[in-house]
Each structure stands twice: as structure tokens, then as C-alpha cells.
Amino acid sequence: MNTEITASAKLAVQILMRHYKHGAYRVIKDPEGVISLWAVESNPNEPFSISFVDKGRVYYKIEDVPDSMLKSFTRHVQLTIKGK
């Protein structure tokens, strides 16, 4: 685990938290490596929460997510959310 990559991904999560504020979200990396962000059905007034899925495995702690996925996730947030 690369601590610099993890720190960048944590910052990306904070950006998402400021943007979405409430609800449960799942970050999914498809077999081609493309990242997508999905809202999970839940009460939209619940606090923000996020999970990650890579190769069929669900991660709830960012420290457990593979570095390759964290890099892709950080890039995705920079291109889609930060640019708004």
C-alpha cells in the first residue's frame, strides 16, 4: 500500500463528501479499468458513506483498496467532480 496514493484517495473522498453530502455510494472498477460511481438505494438523508468494488470484492476501508483502483478513483474524481 502506497501512503501517498491512499492520501490522495482520501482527499478525493472528501471532495465527494462535500459534493454529495448524503447517501450511500459505491465506486466500481469494471474489467476494462473504467471507474463509475453509483448511488446505492438508501435514505437520501443518511450520512455520506462510500464503498469500493474491484474484481468482485467489496472494500469498506480505503486502506484495504488496491493502489491501482485508488489511482483510477482519484483521477475519476479530478475529472468529473473537481472540474465542475
C-alpha positions, 0 to 999 in steps of 0.5 A, a space after each residue: 500500500 502506497 501512503 501517498 496514493 491512499 492520501 490522495 484517495 482520501 482527499 478525493 473522498 472528501 471532495 465527494 463528501 462535500 459534493 454529495 453530502 448524503 447517501 450511500 455510494 459505491 465506486 466500481 472498477 469494471 474489467 476494462 479499468 473504467 471507474 463509475 460511481 453509483 448511488 446505492 438505494 438508501 435514505 437520501 438523508 443518511 450520512 455520506 458513506 462510500 464503498 469500493 468494488 474491484 474484481 468482485 470484492 467489496 472494500 469498506 476501508 480505503 486502506 484495504 483498496 488496491 493502489 491501482 483502483 485508488 489511482 483510477 478513483 482519484 483521477 475519476 474524481 479530478 475529472 468529473 467532480 473537481 472540474 465542475 
